[in-house]
Amino acid sequence: MIDTTYEDDQVACEDADLIIRRYYFPVGVKRIPYSSIHGVSRLELTGVNAMRRWRIWGSGDFIHWWNLDPKRPHKSVALVLDVGKRVRPTITPDDPDTVERILNEHR
């Protein structure tokens, strides 16, 4: 069994990879090696970005790609992953502080 340092319904931080569940509709998983993540930035889902919390899945701007998260309208922080490509996976883990810390520790 793989050791997981964090896990919720949306993401799992494993030894070598970040797992994003329901990235490809409806059930596809995206596995990103930590070595491929160049940076992590917080996106507050308040103020001018409040409408983004209603993006349940997909992209509205062809830059951020959101995995399927039906609980996103009730969350206030997203994490945007720089993977060196134009499209940036954007996730809303239940505990964004912990996931951000883990991702930064692996960089």
C-alpha positions in Angstrom: 0.0 0.0 0.0 1.2 3.5 -0.8 1.9 5.8 2.1 -0.4 8.9 1.8 0.5 12.1 3.6 -2.8 13.7 2.9 -6.1 12.6 1.4 -9.6 13.9 1.0 -12.4 13.3 -1.6 -10.6 15.5 -4.2 -6.8 15.0 -3.8 -4.2 12.7 -2.3 -0.6 13.6 -1.6 1.4 10.4 -1.9 5.1 9.7 -1.6 6.0 10.9 -5.1 2.8 12.2 -6.7 -0.1 14.5 -6.2 -3.3 12.6 -7.2 -6.2 14.7 -8.4 -9.5 12.8 -8.5 -12.2 13.4 -11.0 -9.9 15.5 -13.2 -11.2 13.9 -16.4 -15.0 13.7 -16.2 -16.5 11.9 -14.6 -14.0 9.7 -12.8 -10.5 10.0 -14.4 -7.5 10.6 -12.1 -4.6 12.9 -12.9 -1.3 11.9 -11.3 1.3 14.7 -11.2 4.8 13.9 -10.0 6.0 16.5 -7.4 9.1 17.0 -9.6 6.7 18.4 -12.3 5.2 21.1 -10.1 7.2 24.3 -10.5 5.0 26.4 -8.1 1.8 26.6 -6.2 -0.2 29.8 -5.7 -3.3 30.4 -3.7 -6.4 31.7 -5.3 -8.9 33.2 -2.9 -12.5 32.4 -4.0 -13.8 35.7 -2.7 -14.2 39.2 -4.0 -13.5 39.4 -7.7 -12.8 35.7 -7.8 -16.0 34.7 -6.0 -17.7 33.6 -9.3 -14.9 31.0 -9.7 -16.2 28.9 -6.8 -19.2 28.1 -9.0 -16.9 26.4 -11.6 -17.7 22.8 -10.7 -15.6 21.2 -13.4 -13.6 22.2 -16.5 -12.3 25.6 -17.5 -13.9 29.0 -18.1 -10.7 30.8 -19.2 -8.5 28.1 -20.9 -5.8 28.6 -18.2 -7.3 27.0 -15.1 -8.6 23.5 -15.2 -10.8 22.5 -12.3 -11.4 18.9 -11.3 -15.0 17.9 -10.5 -15.8 19.2 -7.0 -19.5 19.6 -6.2 -18.4 21.0 -2.8 -16.5 23.9 -4.4 -19.2 26.5 -3.9 -18.7 26.2 -0.2 -14.9 26.6 -0.2 -13.0 29.8 -0.1 -9.4 28.8 -1.3 -8.1 27.1 -4.5 -4.6 26.1 -5.2 -3.2 26.8 -8.7 -0.4 24.4 -9.8 2.3 25.6 -12.2 3.3 22.5 -14.2 5.1 24.4 -16.9 2.2 24.4 -19.3 -0.4 27.0 -20.3 -3.2 25.0 -18.6 -2.8 25.0 -14.8 -4.6 22.3 -12.7 -6.6 24.2 -10.0 -7.7 22.2 -7.0 -9.9 22.9 -3.9 -8.7 20.5 -1.2 -10.6 20.3 2.0 -7.5 21.5 3.8 -5.6 23.8 1.4 -3.0 24.9 3.9 -1.8 21.3 4.5 -1.8 20.5 0.8 0.1 23.7 0.0 2.7 23.0 2.7 3.2 19.4 1.4 3.6 20.6 -2.2 6.1 23.2 -1.2 8.1 20.7 0.9 8.5 18.5 -2.2 9.8 21.3 -4.4 
